[in-house]
Amino acid sequence: MFRLTWCITAILLGAFWPGVGWGQEVFSADEMRQDIGLLDSLFSSHNLSTGSDLEVLSSRDALLLSVQKDSAINRLDWALLVHQWLRSANDAHIRIRFEQMADSVTSSLPPASGELLREDGPWEAFAPGRGSAQCARLSWMQKTWPWLGALLPDAEVGQRSAEVAGEQDPPLKAGMAVVDHGAFSRWIIRDFSTGTFAEFKKSFRRCVRMLSKAKAPVLLDLRGNLGGLRTRRHAVLSFFLEPAKWPVEREASFGNAEEAFAAVIPPMPALRVARHCDVPLAVLVDGLSFSASLLLADAVVLSGRGELFGVRPLGESGGCSGSPKDHVLPGSGLVVTCPTLLTSIGTGPKSAFSLGDNISASAADQAWKDAVRWLLSADLVSPR
């Protein structure tokens, strides 16, 4: 049944994507075999190669059937077949680099939410794995729409989404800024990688000075933060919590289960702070929060330092993969990313964050209100 389903899927892909521009380029069965060979070596110790999950097996079966038919397939169709297999790992660090395939971007608005995620539609096949939260899959599709819409210029877009007017973030320096909301301060951190170290140092110290001077509750805004450098994440955590109270963080090489997270990662903040901030702390995440930002959120919650608010993010609680590396498939030339490290935090197994999986705009508004209400009802007297 699954073989039949994926045969039909492959046919439908050809119907949706008949080949646009460079998409007319086709690959032979031998070139596809070369790609599968490298993919197998990259994921030899991962459940993509050895697991029994039906989605993994059926998507891999579709790849092998394409090779066995010994007929050419165009570039986008092959990329999508590979992506169906990679995304069954439900790890956003494992994916096809579709953004490198688009030779332009579109200025059109994305379709409505339901249309983007419609399983028999032309766009859902580009989304992260179906084991990921719906709000995370939708957020990723909306963020990547500029090049996704350019990959499928002739597809019917259906009902357009209305642009949402709202407060815009202030200019971010090295990916961060502090906003004074009167009763509380908001520390926006959109990533842990933007800018040189010197730029990060200047911006981080400026933000820390503003927060220390305000002495107000802090809303740590990690919405849209897809991750970045561990040392910068540790610097932010060190401002709120002394390292002796951090939850244990361990590391292993991706695909090396024998290591069993034996390596304990010591605190390694890029910058040190003279005094820790002990005001009430809330962390706000959304569907695009991932990787390092979720490790930071976990550290805050697991240590009891603060509370978490938002909607289900792109990753899970308890750890994540990281340090992804690009690999060029030898047959097709497509680029895939594969993580090189695995990080665990705390003592429990990975699990979904205890947040709602709601794709409506009202869910994001409610998350903001809940975070602010908690901050302002918390004990505002700093402990001695």
C-alpha positions in Angstrom: 0.0 0.0 0.0 2.8 2.4 0.9 4.7 1.5 -2.3 1.5 2.3 -4.3 1.0 5.6 -2.4 4.5 6.8 -3.1 4.3 5.7 -6.8 1.2 7.9 -7.0 3.0 10.7 -5.2 5.9 10.6 -7.6 3.4 10.8 -10.5 1.6 13.7 -8.9 4.9 15.5 -8.3 5.5 15.4 -12.0 2.0 16.8 -12.6 2.6 19.7 -10.2 6.1 20.4 -11.3 6.5 19.8 -15.1 9.9 21.5 -15.1 10.5 25.2 -15.0 13.7 26.7 -16.5 16.6 24.8 -15.0 14.0 22.2 -13.9 14.2 20.8 -17.4 17.6 19.3 -16.4 17.2 15.6 -15.9 19.2 12.9 -14.1 19.8 9.3 -15.1 19.3 6.2 -12.9 23.0 6.0 -12.4 23.2 9.6 -11.2 20.4 8.9 -8.7 22.2 5.8 -7.5 25.3 8.0 -6.8 23.1 10.3 -4.7 21.6 7.5 -2.7 25.1 6.1 -2.0 26.2 9.3 -0.4 22.9 9.8 1.5 23.3 6.2 2.9 26.8 7.0 4.1 25.7 10.2 5.7 22.9 8.5 7.6 24.3 5.1 8.0 23.8 5.1 11.8 20.5 7.1 11.7 17.0 5.9 11.6 16.7 7.2 8.1 18.7 4.1 7.0 17.9 1.6 9.7 14.6 2.6 11.2 11.3 0.8 10.8 9.0 3.9 10.8 6.5 3.6 8.0 7.1 7.1 6.7 10.8 6.5 6.5 10.4 3.2 4.7 7.8 4.4 2.3 9.7 7.6 1.3 12.9 5.6 0.9 11.0 3.1 -1.2 9.9 5.9 -3.5 13.6 6.8 -4.1 14.5 3.2 -4.9 11.5 2.8 -7.3 12.6 5.9 -9.2 16.1 4.3 -9.7 14.6 0.9 -10.6 12.4 2.4 -13.4 15.7 3.4 -15.0 14.2 6.5 -16.5 15.3 10.1 -16.2 13.8 12.5 -13.7 14.0 16.2 -13.6 15.9 18.2 -11.0 13.0 19.5 -8.9 11.1 16.1 -8.9 14.2 14.4 -7.7 14.9 17.0 -5.0 11.4 16.6 -3.7 11.7 12.8 -3.5 14.9 13.1 -1.6 13.3 15.7 0.7 10.4 13.4 1.5 12.9 10.9 2.8 15.1 13.4 4.7 12.2 15.2 6.3 10.9 11.9 7.8 13.7 12.4 10.4 11.7 15.3 11.7 14.9 17.3 12.2 15.1 20.7 10.4 18.9 20.4 10.3 18.4 17.5 7.8 17.1 18.9 4.5 17.5 19.8 0.9 18.8 23.3 0.3 15.9 24.3 -1.9 16.7 28.0 -1.5 19.9 27.4 -3.5 17.7 26.1 -6.4 15.7 29.2 -6.9 17.2 31.7 -9.4 14.9 34.5 -8.1 12.4 35.4 -5.4 8.8 36.2 -5.6 7.1 39.4 -4.3 3.7 37.7 -4.0 2.0 36.9 -0.7 1.9 33.3 0.4 -1.3 31.4 0.1 -3.6 30.9 3.1 -2.4 28.7 5.9 -4.6 25.7 5.1 -3.5 25.9 1.4 0.2 25.9 2.3 -0.2 22.7 4.4 -2.8 20.9 2.2 -1.3 17.4 1.8 -2.5 17.1 -1.8 -1.4 20.6 -2.7 1.8 21.7 -4.5 3.6 23.3 -1.5 3.3 20.9 1.5 5.9 18.6 0.0 8.5 21.4 0.8 7.6 21.6 4.4 9.5 20.1 7.4 8.5 16.6 8.5 4.9 15.8 9.5 6.1 14.8 12.9 6.9 18.5 13.6 4.4 20.9 15.1 1.8 22.3 12.6 2.6 25.8 13.7 6.3 25.2 13.1 5.7 23.7 9.6 3.5 26.7 8.7 5.9 29.2 10.0 8.7 27.6 8.0 6.6 27.7 4.8 5.7 31.3 5.3 9.3 32.3 6.0 10.6 30.5 2.9 7.8 31.6 0.6 9.9 34.2 -1.3 12.0 31.4 -3.0 9.3 28.7 -2.7 6.9 30.8 -4.8 9.7 31.3 -7.3 10.3 27.6 -7.6 6.6 27.1 -8.6 5.7 30.2 -10.6 2.9 28.5 -12.5 1.1 26.8 -9.6 -2.3 28.1 -8.6 -2.0 30.0 -5.4 -5.6 29.9 -4.3 -6.8 32.4 -1.7 -4.1 34.9 -0.7 -3.3 35.6 3.0 -3.8 39.1 4.2 -0.7 41.0 5.4 -0.7 41.3 9.1 0.0 44.8 10.3 1.8 45.0 13.7 4.6 46.5 15.7 7.9 46.2 13.9 11.1 45.2 15.7 13.6 48.0 16.2 16.9 47.8 14.3 18.8 44.8 15.5 22.5 44.9 16.0 24.2 41.6 15.9 20.7 40.1 15.9 19.6 41.6 19.2 18.0 44.7 20.8 16.3 45.7 24.0 12.8 47.4 24.0 11.4 49.3 27.0 7.8 48.4 27.5 7.4 50.4 30.6 6.5 47.7 33.2 8.9 45.2 31.6 11.9 45.0 29.2 11.9 42.9 26.1 15.3 41.4 25.0 14.9 40.4 21.3 17.4 37.9 20.1 16.7 36.7 16.6 19.8 34.5 16.3 23.1 33.6 17.9 25.3 34.1 14.8 24.8 37.5 13.2 27.7 39.8 13.1 31.4 39.5 14.0 32.5 38.8 17.5 33.3 42.5 18.0 29.8 43.5 16.8 28.2 40.9 19.1 30.4 42.1 22.1 29.2 45.7 21.6 25.6 44.8 21.2 25.5 42.3 24.0 27.1 44.7 26.5 24.7 47.5 25.4 21.7 45.2 26.0 23.0 44.0 29.4 23.5 47.6 30.5 20.0 48.6 29.5 18.4 45.6 31.3 20.5 46.1 34.4 19.6 49.7 34.6 15.9 49.1 34.1 15.7 46.5 36.9 12.3 45.4 35.4 11.0 41.9 34.6 12.5 40.6 31.3 10.7 39.0 28.4 13.3 37.1 26.4 11.9 37.1 22.9 13.3 34.2 20.9 10.6 34.1 18.3 12.1 33.4 14.9 15.4 32.4 16.4 16.8 29.5 14.4 19.9 29.1 16.6 23.6 29.8 16.2 26.7 29.7 18.3 26.9 28.0 21.7 29.2 30.6 23.1 26.7 33.4 22.5 23.8 31.3 23.9 25.9 30.7 27.0 26.7 34.4 27.3 22.9 35.2 27.4 22.2 32.5 29.9 25.1 33.6 32.2 23.4 37.0 32.5 20.3 35.4 34.1 21.8 32.4 35.9 25.2 31.6 37.5 26.8 28.6 35.7 26.8 26.4 38.8 23.0 26.2 38.5 22.8 25.4 34.8 21.3 22.0 33.8 23.9 19.5 32.5 24.6 19.8 28.8 26.2 16.9 26.9 27.4 16.3 23.4 28.0 13.5 21.0 28.9 13.2 17.3 25.9 12.8 15.0 25.4 9.2 14.1 27.7 7.9 16.8 25.3 6.2 19.3 28.2 4.6 21.1 29.3 7.9 22.5 26.0 8.1 24.5 26.6 11.8 25.2 29.6 11.1 27.4 31.1 14.5 26.8 29.9 17.1 29.3 29.9 20.6 27.9 31.3 23.2 30.4 30.0 26.8 30.5 31.8 28.7 27.7 30.2 32.1 27.4 31.6 34.3 24.7 31.5 37.2 27.2 31.2 37.2 31.0 29.0 39.4 33.1 29.9 41.0 36.5 26.5 40.5 38.0 23.6 38.2 37.3 20.1 39.6 36.7 17.6 38.2 39.2 14.4 39.8 38.0 11.4 37.7 36.8 12.1 36.1 33.4 9.7 34.8 30.7 10.8 33.2 27.5 8.7 33.6 24.3 9.1 31.2 21.4 7.2 30.5 18.2 7.1 28.0 15.3 10.5 29.2 14.0 12.4 28.9 17.3 14.9 26.1 16.9 18.3 24.6 17.9 20.3 26.9 20.2 17.3 29.1 21.1 15.5 26.0 22.4 18.5 24.9 24.4 18.5 28.3 26.0 14.7 28.0 26.7 15.2 24.6 28.2 18.0 25.8 30.4 15.8 28.6 31.8 12.9 26.3 32.5 14.8 23.2 33.7 16.7 25.4 36.2 13.5 26.9 37.5 14.8 30.4 36.5 11.8 31.4 34.4 8.7 30.3 32.5 8.1 29.4 28.8 5.4 30.9 26.7 4.4 30.7 23.0 3.4 28.0 20.5 5.1 24.7 19.7 8.5 25.4 18.1 10.4 23.7 15.3 12.3 21.4 17.7 11.8 19.4 20.9 12.7 19.8 24.5 15.7 18.0 25.9 18.2 18.5 23.1 18.8 18.9 19.4 21.2 18.3 16.5 23.6 21.1 15.5 26.6 22.3 13.5 25.1 21.3 10.2 27.4 20.8 7.2 26.5 21.0 3.5 27.1 18.1 1.2 26.9 18.1 -2.6 25.2 15.0 -3.9 27.6 13.5 -6.6 25.0 12.6 -9.2 22.5 15.5 -9.2 24.6 18.3 -7.6 21.8 19.0 -5.1 22.9 20.3 -1.7 21.8 18.6 1.5 22.6 19.6 5.1 23.5 17.0 7.7 24.2 17.8 11.4 27.6 16.9 12.8 26.7 17.1 16.6 24.0 16.1 18.9 23.4 18.0 22.2 21.3 16.9 25.2 20.3 19.0 28.1 18.9 18.0 31.4 18.2 14.4 32.4 15.1 13.3 30.7 14.4 12.1 27.2 13.5 14.5 24.4 9.8 15.4 24.3 7.5 18.0 22.8 7.4 21.3 24.6 4.3 21.8 26.7 2.9 24.5 24.5 -0.2 24.6 22.2 0.1 23.6 18.5 -2.1 26.3 17.1 -1.6 27.9 13.7 -4.0 30.8 14.1 -2.8 34.4 14.5 -4.8 34.6 17.7 -2.6 31.9 19.3 0.5 34.1 18.9 -1.4 37.1 20.4 -2.6 35.0 23.3 1.0 33.8 24.0 2.2 37.4 24.2 -0.7 38.3 26.6 0.0 35.2 28.8 3.7 36.0 29.0 3.1 39.7 29.9 0.4 38.8 32.4 2.7 36.3 34.1 5.6 38.8 34.2 3.5 41.5 35.8 1.9 39.3 38.3 5.2 37.7 39.4 7.0 38.7 42.6 8.7 41.9 41.5 10.8 42.1 44.6 14.3 40.8 43.8 15.5 38.2 46.4 18.4 39.3 48.5 
